[in-house]
Amino acid sequence: MLRQKNDPYAIKAAFFDAQAREAWAVKNSGPDEMKKFDRLFAVTGPLAGLRVLEPGCGTGRLTERLVAEVGRLGYIVAVDISPRMVAHARINLSDYEKVEIHLGPVEEIIGFENYFDVVICHQVFPHFEDQENALTKISNMLKPGGRIVISNFISSAEIKKMHSRAGSAVANDLMPPPQTMQTMIEQCGFEIEYWADDSDGYLLKANLI
């Protein structure tokens, strides 16, 4: 997907293209991160047999774990704005039949209305250019009663510090203030079930009413 140079997603895609071989994008999970993955999956609930959407899949590190979680009857659609990240994900996940990978923002994915049981926004929500628009799109792709999980392995305060140091492409990519987040979530038809923002990271689960 060719994007205009002044498109904010083009700028971010170039930023993440340059990160595609960095350790955080390709390394295996250590003990601390494994604990955070366990926390994430405790909150998602069982995924076996479900259709899962993963915006911001990167090189497919979480996607590979999701394959095991959904099992042979489940299905995963993973998307990312970075061509290099997507290229690596397609190589890393080439042996799995129950995964399809798309290049582009989640807001531009088409053909999945009322399709997914779960959407897992892991390490990506701050990077949505229009967070409310992204939530609206996600709500349209979820089945009635479906759920969204928004996850970061660091807190919102740490996200702000990290992105401010990372450079102009992501300097303003933040988690919204709590009241803003709650309002957006509710206006898009969700009801919050779980919400934590602490030293173990940011984790929110909401169900589509």
ChimeraX attribute file (.defattr): number of C-alpha atoms within 10 A of each C-alpha:
attribute: neighborCount
match mode: 1-to-1
recipient: residues
	/A:1	8
	/A:2	6
	/A:3	12
	/A:4	10
	/A:5	10
	/A:6	8
	/A:7	10
	/A:8	14
	/A:9	20
	/A:10	18
	/A:11	18
	/A:12	18
	/A:13	22
	/A:14	16
	/A:15	17
	/A:16	22
	/A:17	17
	/A:18	13
	/A:19	17
	/A:20	20
	/A:21	15
	/A:22	10
	/A:23	9
	/A:24	11
	/A:25	16
	/A:26	17
	/A:27	10
	/A:28	11
	/A:29	14
	/A:30	8
	/A:31	9
	/A:32	10
	/A:33	13
	/A:34	12
	/A:35	12
	/A:36	18
	/A:37	17
	/A:38	11
	/A:39	14
	/A:40	23
	/A:41	14
	/A:42	10
	/A:43	17
	/A:44	21
	/A:45	11
	/A:46	11
	/A:47	19
	/A:48	17
	/A:49	14
	/A:50	18
	/A:51	20
	/A:52	27
	/A:53	29
	/A:54	24
	/A:55	27
	/A:56	26
	/A:57	28
	/A:58	30
	/A:59	24
	/A:60	26
	/A:61	18
	/A:62	16
	/A:63	23
	/A:64	17
	/A:65	11
	/A:66	22
	/A:67	21
	/A:68	12
	/A:69	16
	/A:70	19
	/A:71	14
	/A:72	14
	/A:73	10
	/A:74	18
	/A:75	22
	/A:76	23
	/A:77	19
	/A:78	25
	/A:79	24
	/A:80	25
	/A:81	24
	/A:82	27
	/A:83	19
	/A:84	21
	/A:85	26
	/A:86	25
	/A:87	16
	/A:88	18
	/A:89	23
	/A:90	18
	/A:91	11
	/A:92	15
	/A:93	19
	/A:94	11
	/A:95	9
	/A:96	12
	/A:97	11
	/A:98	16
	/A:99	20
	/A:100	15
	/A:101	20
	/A:102	18
	/A:103	20
	/A:104	22
	/A:105	19
	/A:106	22
	/A:107	17
	/A:108	10
	/A:109	16
	/A:110	9
	/A:111	8
	/A:112	14
	/A:113	14
	/A:114	14
	/A:115	16
	/A:116	24
	/A:117	20
	/A:118	26
	/A:119	25
	/A:120	24
	/A:121	20
	/A:122	21
	/A:123	18
	/A:124	20
	/A:125	22
	/A:126	22
	/A:127	19
	/A:128	21
	/A:129	16
	/A:130	11
	/A:131	17
	/A:132	17
	/A:133	15
	/A:134	18
	/A:135	22
	/A:136	16
	/A:137	18
	/A:138	25
	/A:139	25
	/A:140	18
	/A:141	22
	/A:142	24
	/A:143	19
	/A:144	15
	/A:145	12
	/A:146	19
	/A:147	26
	/A:148	27
	/A:149	23
	/A:150	20
	/A:151	25
	/A:152	22
	/A:153	21
	/A:154	19
	/A:155	19
	/A:156	22
	/A:157	15
	/A:158	16
	/A:159	21
	/A:160	19
	/A:161	13
	/A:162	15
	/A:163	17
	/A:164	16
	/A:165	11
	/A:166	12
	/A:167	11
	/A:168	13
	/A:169	19
	/A:170	20
	/A:171	16
	/A:172	14
	/A:173	18
	/A:174	21
	/A:175	21
	/A:176	14
	/A:177	9
	/A:178	12
	/A:179	9
	/A:180	11
	/A:181	14
	/A:182	14
	/A:183	12
	/A:184	18
	/A:185	21
	/A:186	15
	/A:187	13
	/A:188	19
	/A:189	15
	/A:190	22
	/A:191	17
	/A:192	16
	/A:193	12
	/A:194	13
	/A:195	16
	/A:196	13
	/A:197	17
	/A:198	14
	/A:199	12
	/A:200	16
	/A:201	19
	/A:202	23
	/A:203	24
	/A:204	19
	/A:205	22
	/A:206	21
	/A:207	21
	/A:208	21
	/A:209	14
